[in-house]
Amino acid sequence: MTKHQIEVITSVERRRRWSQEDKKRLVAACLEPGAVLSEIARSAGIHVSQLFRWRKELCQIEEPRTETASTLVPVVVSEAALPASPIPSGPPAHRSPGGSAAM
């Protein structure tokens, strides 16, 4: 019979689960005037980037997106926008031999 080494892990789960209320509480603390995110993260035992992620996620959920692509903007054309010299409307003065109109 061969012996195998068995590793027994007795510590608590490494990844914590945060409730939605806890996330909202920490994000609300970040939005207070004069709040220092690194201090809030340190007191909660998390990394600052986690607070940024939660803030981004919670702000997207609470604030619906507004569509701006369909907004029309009025355009005003004035005489000042026209070129200073008129463009001749006739055919070009010189054409190279063998050239087509498509070129």
C-alpha positions, 0 to 999 in steps of 0.5 A: 500500500502506497502512502499519499500526502493529503493537504487539509485546508482549514482556513475560511473561504478566500473570496468574500461575498459582498451583499448588494447593500454592503456594496451600495453602502461603500459606494455611497461613502465614496461619493461623499464630498472629501471622501478618500477612496483608498481609506474607504477600501482599506477600512473595508479590507478590499482593493481600491479597484474593487470600489471603482468596479462597484461604483461603475456597475451600480451607477450603470444600473441606477442611471438608465442610458439616454440615447443621444444618437437620434438628437437632431441639431439645427444647421445654419448656412451663411454667406460667410461660409461660401468660398471667396472665389467662385468655382468655374462651372465649365469643363476643365481647360486641359485634358490629358490624351488617353485619359477617361472621364472616370479617372 
